[in-house]
Amino acid sequence: MEWFAATDYEIARWILQRGVAALAFVAFWSTLNQFRPLLGEHGLLPVPELLARVGRGRRLRGPTLFARGYSDAGLVALAVAGMSVAALIVVGVPQLAGPWAPAAAFLVLWILYLSVVNVGQTFYGFGWEMLLCEALFTVAWLGSVHEAPPMTILILVWWLVFRLEFGAGMIKIRGGREWRDLTALMYHHETQPMPGPLSRQAHLLPAWFHRVEVVGNHIAQLGVPFLLFVPGPVGSTAAAVVILTQFWLILTGNFAWLNWITVVLAASAISDSAWHAVIPAIPNGPGADAGPLPLWWLILTLAVTALLVALAWPALRNLFSRRQLMNASFNRYMLQNAYGAFGTVTKERIEIVVEGTTGEPGDESGWREYGFRGKPGEVHRIPRQWAPYHLRLDWLMWFLPLGRMWEPWFEVFLMRLLEADPATLRMLAHDPFDGQRPRYVRAVAYRYRFTTHAEFRADRARWRRIREGTVAGPSSLGP
C-alpha cells in the first residue's frame, strides 16, 4: 500500500491543484466576458439555435447543463459559480477537509466547463478547452493535505503531459517540411495567431538561432517526455526541460492557457527532494498532516485509474498513427484526448482588417478601421500579452484568410457592426464611430510583416503592411 502513496510529491500536488484551478478561474472569467456576445441569446452563433437543431436530430458534442434550454442569465450564474469554486481551491479551502472535498470541487468545475465547451461551437473548438476539461477531472483525485497524493493519479498526469508534448512533436514531424529542414521558427514568430510584445524581437533573431530553436523543440517534445515516467532526479529534470521550453513560448506568443497549463502539469513530475536540492529552504519530506491513504480513497482512486486507462487506447493508438488526429476527443466527456498544434507553419501573414464608413463606398478617404484587442491592426501598436486570457474572436479572425473566409459567424459579426451593437463593440479595442452606426462595412486583406531594426528606427512602426484587396463588402443594412 505504501507504493500507492506518492510521499515525495506533495509540492507537486500543491502546484497542480492551485495551478489548474487558477487557470479554470481565467477560463470562466473569459466565458463571463465573451460568451454572451459570441454565443448567447443574441450572439454571433446563438446557443438557442444550436439547441433547436439538436431537437431536430443533431447531436451535441457531449453532455451540458444547457441541454434543456439556454439563457444568458444562466450562463452568468454558471461562470460566476465556476470562478467562485476555482477561487476556493486556489486559496486551499477544500484541501483542508477530507479528500472528498477537493474531488467534489474539481468535479463541479469539470461539469460546469464541459457544459460550456459542448455548446461553444467553433469559439470553443481549441485544444486547450478539452485539455482544461481533462486536467480538471484528473487533478480531482489528488486528495487533501491529510494524506499523500495517490501515485497512480500522478502517473496519469504525466501521461497527459506526454500526450501533450509527444503528440505535438509527432504532428510537426509528420507535418510541414519546415519542421524537418529546421526553418519553421524563421516564420512562426511573425505568423502565429496572436503575437506578443516580444514576438518581433524573437523573429529578428539570426537564422542559426531559429534552427537551434527547432532542434530544441524536437528534443523537448520527442525525447524528453519519455523521461517523465522515471521518478526522482531524471523525471524532475525532464519536467524542468518541458517547463523551460514552455516559458519561451509564453514570452514570445499568446496561446491562451495552453503553455501555462503545460507548465503546471509538468511540475507534477518534480519531486519534493528535487525542490529541496535546488531551494534548500523548501522542506524535504512529507508534511506534518500527511498520513496514509484511507482504504476507501485508495479503492476509489484505483477505480478512477482503471477507468482512465481503459479510455486511453484510442489516444495511444493515435500517437503512432500515420493519420494522427490533432486536438481530438474520443469520447463525450473529453477524457484521454489527442493534442498537438502547428503541424504546418504559415509562411506569410494575411490579416483581415474590418472597416466602416458613414459616406459612400466609393470614397476611399471615408473608410475607417475597427481595432481589435489582440490581433495585429494599426502598425505602430505594440502587441499585448494576453495569455492566459483567451480572446476567442481575435483568434478566429486569424483563421479567416486560411480558407475559412465565409464562416457564418463572420457574416453576423459584420451585421452587428452595421447595427453598432454595444455587446459586439465591447469586444473590440477601438470603434471608429464612437457607438454610431456606419452606413457600410467591408473586410480588406492585408499582408503583414515585422519591420526590420532599421525600419523601426526610421518611423517606430512594428509592422509593414500591403493591401491585397477587398474580401467582403461593402455591405449595408439596406436603404
Secondary structure, 3 states (H helix, E strand, C coil): CHHHECCCCHHHHHHHHHHHHHHHHHHHHHHHHHHHHHHCCCCCCCHHHHHHHHHCCCCCCCCCCCCCCCCHHHHHHHHHHHHHHHHHHHHCCHHHCCCHHHHHHHHHHHHHHHHHHCCCHHHHCCHHHHHHHHHHHHHCCCCCCCECCEHHHHHHHHHHHHHHHHHHHHHHHHCCHHHHCCCHHHCHHHHCCCCCCCHHHHHCCCHHHHHHHHHHHHHHHHHHHHHHHCCCHHHHHHHHHHHHHHHHHHHHCCCCCHHHHHHHHHHHHCCHHHHHHHCCCCCCCCCCCCECCCHHHHHHHHHHHHHHHHHCHHHHHHHCCCCCCCCECCCCCCCCCECCCCCCCCCCEEEEEEEEECCCCCCHHHCEECEECCCCCCCCCCCCCCCCCCCHHHHHHHHHHHCCCCCHHHHHHHHHHHCCCHHHHHCEEECCCCCCCCCEEEEEEEEEEECCHHHHHHHCCCEEEEEEEEEEEEECCCC
